């Protein structure tokens, strides 16, 4: 009997099976599997060490995080096990704390009904982001490629896999082999195969045979996307596995700063090249890892889930959920960041994505972006940074929205951040409302979360990128069965907050509550204590979070907005402004917008073109705190010694609007992937005009992946350009240096359409003026380059208007088509009347 036949014969004792058409099904019902969740790594590597350094009980941490995953209604968990930490050099399983914590994690996941896939071989060292320590496991002695090529290493891995699946979890009394909630095994996280395809197939089959001989009757998966090429894909599909696994990093990895522009074009579709292979027709598909790395917005996950279902995936797990007790620092994988408490909007976005994945049928058609931004009861909007699910009984949203649920009286579950037609809330944390019975709702409110620095930059356990505030905030709930006259009773331990309710409005603090209409009788079960997991939230000195605008138009509408992060209320907030040459500052009291957000209109005395310096002072209990420097004085005090101020540039109404300035924007470049066979450099250099800068670009030739050399410059989506809506001209300054005669420069709008002009360069600096109405759509270059490498490099977005709208420009795109080494320089790019 073949290994595949043995699997088919014995699968009845497993909860799932893969049928002859490659569809993953539940044994009990024959319904298709559709599971969505996360990777999470507290038992191993940096997460393990970080908890220890902070003296956090690791089991308590796991309990809290798994409870939060369940709160987000995620139903899938996957982990690549750091084999180096639980094996010796011969592949024998080592019983230690790492393995015990994995066992405890599995038990907690089972308690919450979360399905599990284990990947026993990771190979990776355990240090990242720190240096790798020596661990003593078998992977210490081999490169990743040697593990798949050296037959002695095969025997060691086979030994390990057999012991791993036969290990009995002391918290469940079940081996991994026999645990029904462990649905499948994926053998190797991201293997390296540089040998012949026959060797690849033989290696996989050797390890599959070892698992089957040890009694495993669950589906077995193998990675196909890592280092993908056609021969490798064929070999994997021909192996004795039931499923193939893929990853998706559509915005690249480890940029070192947050991506600010619309990244939805990068997730419009996921291609599956192996789908064309006959040997792959009976293989199911899993996404073992995915993330929109370095994206702080909350609009990406539902769009990714949609594209997964279009491509036929039945399992998808994000990489990686940040553990609660170290999430303030985002040190585990700084290019990723999602946690219910510290990234509430992204967490609710992940929750919505789970609903997308479960509700959309496999193989659904979704159209092309921007049309694909609306699908079923879901929509995503990068400009507003919001994802929404508005169904009959479910209403979820990631930021303030005007969207209305179709049947408010039928609602059973609400989750959100900010405000909606159903809930007004001035805090920034997530909240959840679940109906227990008519007129009785369970309310769960998490602390305010503020990102006080770029969480995707340099991180460390000694400094936080996010801060929590546990303040009372105003909330108003509008639910037909609850009405406006109800009570609010606390449920979580230690919570004594019982606010008065007036016309549906009340003050709320973080915790779990029951909202009860006056006429409703309550069963004692509904009032039993409820767990609520948040980290300690110490009081801390106040902060002001603010990013100065690059440019402000000097008219009467010019205003500045700031966000306070304060553990207790402030008495007042003042904006102090001065122009170059002023000896002192002019003060303007800022207007409170709710939730510690403030704004002020600039005084008429400063509304002239030029540089503006400013600071913000909080007055609190007789004390002044001035930012950005944190000076414990106000700028009008005689002993104020602050030297750090925010700056912006005031421009006259109708002045040219600079879209690209090399000195200012060199950190906003979206560049192709640098490789051995493709090298390039970019540098800001002065032009022949004093004070003017250009980007000098040198490339070894076209990118082999695209056949061109291209880059983009992103603009923050918040920097909308209403003041230039009537502008009609594009002005560009550029020159050729070597091997370039034609440059294609495009304005990228917020719908992912690139509107291009073709410029013929010469060796001298030249100014080009192009009417905006002459620009024509060209394919958008998808940068940062999506991974895996077989994904599209270009997107032809659906064009829904005849001309570019200058008020909706999200960046620029530059394309040249060199045949060899080439160089050019790009000076200012601007819009003019």
Number of C-alpha atoms within 10 A of each C-alpha: 7 9 15 15 11 12 23 17 12 14 18 14 13 22 18 25 28 24 15 13 11 16 24 27 19 16 16 10 9 13 12 18 18 23 22 28 31 24 21 23 24 24 25 23 24 20 24 20 16 17 19 12 10 11 10 14 11 20 17 11 20 25 16 20 26 23 19 20 23 18 14 20 20 25 21 25 26 28 23 23 24 25 30 26 25 24 22 19 15 17 24 20 22 18 12 11 14 19 23 17 18 20 21 21 24 24 20 21 24 18 12 16 15 23 21 23 22 20 23 21 21 20 23 20 19 23 16 15 14 11 9 13 12 12 17 16 22 23 28 18 13 13 13 17 13 19 23 24 20 12 14 12 19 18 17 18 26 21 19 26 24 23 18 24 20 18 19 17 18 12 13 15 12 14 17 24 24 20 19 18 19 22 22 27 24 24 24 21 23 23 21 19 20 14 13 12 18 15 16 24 18 18 21 22 18 18 21 25 19 18 26 18 12 18 16 24 24 27 21 23 26 27 25 24 24 19 16 17 14 12 12 23 24 20 20 27 24 21 22 24 23 26 27 24 23 20 22 26 19 28 24 20 18 15 16 15 18 18 22 18 20 26 22 27 26 29 26 24 25 21 14 15 14 22 17 9 13 11 16 23 15 19 25 26 28 25 20 28 22 23 25 28 23 24 23 23 27 25 32 27 28 28 29 26 26 33 24 29 26 21 19 19 26 23 28 31 27 25 26 23 24 30 24 22 23 19 24 28 22 28 28 28 19 23 24 24 28 25 23 27 24 28 26 26 30 27 26 30 31 30 27 29 27 26 23 26 27 19 14 18 16 20 14 15 15 18 16 15 22 20 15 21 23 17 19 12 17 22 19 26 21 20 19 15 20 22 32 28 27 21 19 16 15 20 27 24 29 29 26 21 18 10 14 14 22 15 13 20 14 15 21 17 18 20 23 29 30 21 21 21 16 18 22 17 25 21 27 24 25 29 23 20 23 17 18 16 14 14 20 22 24 22 22 23 22 26 26 26 23 21 17 16 15 15 25 24 16 16 21 14 16 7 12 18 22 18 22 26 22 22 18 19 19 16 19 21 21 17 18 14 18 23 15 18 15 22 20 22 19 24 23 19 12 9 14 11 17 15 15 13 16 13 12 18 20 18 18 22 23 24 25 24 26 23 21 24 20 14 10 13 10 15 8 7 7 15 15 11 14 15 13 18 18 18 16 9 12 11 12 13 11 19 20 23 18 17 12 15 16 12 17 21 20 20 19 11 11 15 14 18 19 21 19 19 24 21 17 15 15 17 11 16 25 21 26 23 24 19 20 9 6 9 7 12 16 18 19 17 16 21 15 15 13 13 19 19 17 20 19 19 17 21 15 11 10 17 19 17 17 15 15 20 16 22 23 26 26 25 17 16 10 8 13 19 22 27 25 19 17 17 17 16 20 23 26 12 9 8 9 13 13 17 8 15 16 17 19 15 17 21 19 14 15 14 15 18 21 15 21 24 18 25 18 11 15 16 11 20 19 21 18 23 15 11 10 5 10 16 16 20 13 17 14 19 16 16 19 11 8 7 8 14 20 25 24 22 17 20 20 17 22 22 21 11 15 13 13 15 23 21 19 24 23 24 22 16 19 13 15 17 15 11 15 20 14 13 19 15 18 24 19 21 18 26 25 23 18 16 18 21 18 17 22 17 23 24 30 29 19 24 23 27 27 29 26 24 21 15 17 15 21 16 14 11 17 14 14 14 14 16 14 22 14 13 20 17 20 18 16 21 26 26 25 23 23 22 18 19 15 16 19 21 17 16 20 16 22 16 16 10 7 10 14 22 22 23 17 20 25 28 24 22 22 18 18 23 19 22 13 13 15 22 22 24 24 25 25 20 24 17 24 19 13
